[in-house]
Amino acid sequence: MSESQKKHRYSKETKLEAIRRVLENNEAVQSVVDDLGIRHRDNIYEWIKKYQKNGEAAFDRSLGRPKKGETSSTTEEKVDRLQIEVDALKKYLEISRQKEAKQNFK
């Protein structure tokens, strides 16, 4: 991978500064890009979208896998929702099979 193709990572502070300058100070995105040394202006637009959706928490990052028992609440919530969905589908299949059996019995 060439130097220009390497992914660059920016700190949470850099991202928040860029967002603040664009949203609060109404600075031009290109000006912020040049001043902070950000490689692509699209980065700022993506950061703004994430910030507007999740606030500062959008940029909290933990590297590596979570330790056993330290899954995020969003993952646990997804598992719970999926388990409810699976249970509902199982019940639906059971009812469908019972109806089919009654129809075949007649």
C-alpha positions, 0 to 999 in steps of 0.5 A: 500500500502506498503512502497516499493509500494508507488509512489515516486515523484521527483522534476524537479531539481532532474530529470534534474540533473539525465538527465544532469549527464547521457547525458552530463557527461556520468555517468552510470545510476546506479551510478546516481540512487544510488547517488540521491536515485532514486528507479528505474533506469527505471525512468531515462530512462523515464525522458530522453525520455520525456526530448528529446521530450519536453525539460525541459517543460516536467517536469513542473507540475501544480497540480489540475485542471486548473482554468476556462479559463486556459486550455493549448494551447495544449488542445485548439489545440486538440479541434480545430483539432477535431472540424475541423474533426467533420465538415468534417465528417458532410459534408461527410455524407451530400454529401453521403446522397445526392448521395444516394438520387439521386441514389434512385430517379432514 
